C-alpha cells in the first residue's frame, strides 16, 4: 500500500543543474550557461527559486495549479505530461533512487543482497545499498530513461542520504557522492524533450 508522503523539496536546486550533490538532481534541457530562463520550448520557463511547487506522488489528480509539479512516472501517461507542459507547468519526474519499493514494476529485478532495512513510515520500501550500485544501477538508468521518454523536464532523485541513515549497510558519504554523480551524469546525458 502506498501512503501519501510530504517531501521537503528545495526549488533552488531545480533551477540550478550544478546542485546535483544536494538532495535532488535535475537535468535542464535546452539551457545554456549565462542565459537564465528560456528553454528550447519558449512556453516552458526554467523554474525560479520561490516558484510554486506541487507534489503528486501517491496519485495523479490532474488538478495542478503550481508552476512546478513533481510526479511519479508510473502514475501518469506521456499525454498527461505533455498536457501539463502545454499549460506551462514544469513536470519533474520522481525517482526513488535510494530505496527499493515492492510496488514498482522493476522490484523483482533488484538483487536481494542490495535491499536493506525498511524505510521509515513507508511500508514496502527498504533502503538500497548504494555502495553496491553497480549491481542495480542499470535499473536506475532505465527509470531515468522512462522520465525522458514520457516528456518530463527534470528528475527528482529521492533518498540520496543513506550514508547517514540506518540502512543495514555501511555506506560512506563518498560512496553516496559517487552514486549521486553517476545519477546526475545519467540524467544530463539523456535525450530530454524540447517541446
Secondary structure, 3 states (H helix, E strand, C coil): CCCCCCCCCCHHHHCCHHHCCCCCCCCCCCCCCCCCCECCCCCCECCCCCCCEEEECCCCCCCCCCCEEEEECCCCCHHHHHHHHHCCCEEEEEEECCEEECCCCCHHHCCHHHEEEECCCCCCEEEECHHHHHHCHHHHHHHHHHHHHHCCCEEEEECCCHHHCCCCCCCCHHHHHHHHHHHHHHHHHCCCCCC
